[in-house]
Each structure stands twice: as C-alpha cells, then as structure tokens.
Amino acid sequence: MSWRGKRKDEDVRASDDDSETPAKKIAKPAESSEESDDIVVCNISKNRRVSVRNWNGKIWIDVREFYVKDGKTLPGKKGISLSVDQWNILRNHAEGIDKALSDLS
C-alpha cells in the first residue's frame, strides 16, 4: 500500500474525532403545525412564507419556500434563516434598500 493511501486513512480517522466534521443528516418525522413553535407572519406568495421560530433554543426569522407532499405542507431547501441580530441589521438597512429600489426603478 502506498503512503498516500495510508496517510489518507489516518487523516480520515483523525477527522472522526474533530468537532468540525459535519454531522450526518437524520430524517425526522414531519411535525404538524400544531406541534411546532412556528409563528407564520405572512405569506409572500403561494409557496413562500415568513415565519418566526424557536429552534434549538434560539429564535430565527425564516423566509422559506414550501411544498406539498402527501397533503402536508413541508419546508423546502430554498430559504434563509436569520438570527435576531441579523434581522435587526437587515431591518436597520430597510431605508437604504428602499432607496436602491427606487433608484433602479
């Protein structure tokens, strides 16, 4: 066996203990809307909504696309979750965003 293959195996084993290794995704059963801590603020369009949620003990502002599967509305991959600090920064720049929109219109 070449040293490259052996070294690669050692790197893999060494990275198993590393906290930066991404965790494997585990499929969880979808929660019904009654069980979740989501507060839907508004529907932006047919499949997009803004909600505020408590996830892992933190509050997030979530702008996300949803899809329907087997009669259930589920969150899609396309979207963004902002922390409260990020939301406040965005909100504080709303006037500048409005000005840029009017300049481009």
BELVEN-V480019 format. One record per backbone hydrogen bond with DSSP energy under -0.5 kcal/mol. NH is the residue of the N-H (numbers start at 1). CO is the residue of the C=O. Records with the same first field share a line. If there is no record, write none. Layout:
NH->CO / CO
This chain:
6->2
7->3
8->4
9->5
10->6
11->7
12->8
13->9
14->10
15->11
16->12
17->13 / 14
18->15
21->18
35->32
36->32
39->52
40->38
41->39 / 50
42->50
44->42 / 48
45->48
49->64
50->42
51->62
52->39
53->60
55->53 / 58
58->55
60->53
61->82
62->51 / 60
63->61 / 80
64->49 / 62
65->78
66->47
67->74
69->67 / 72
72->69
74->67 / 72
76->65
79->77
80->63
82->61 / 80
84->59
87->83
88->84
89->85
90->86
91->87
92->88
93->89 / 90
94->91
97->93
98->94
99->95
100->96
101->97
102->98
103->99
104->100
105->101
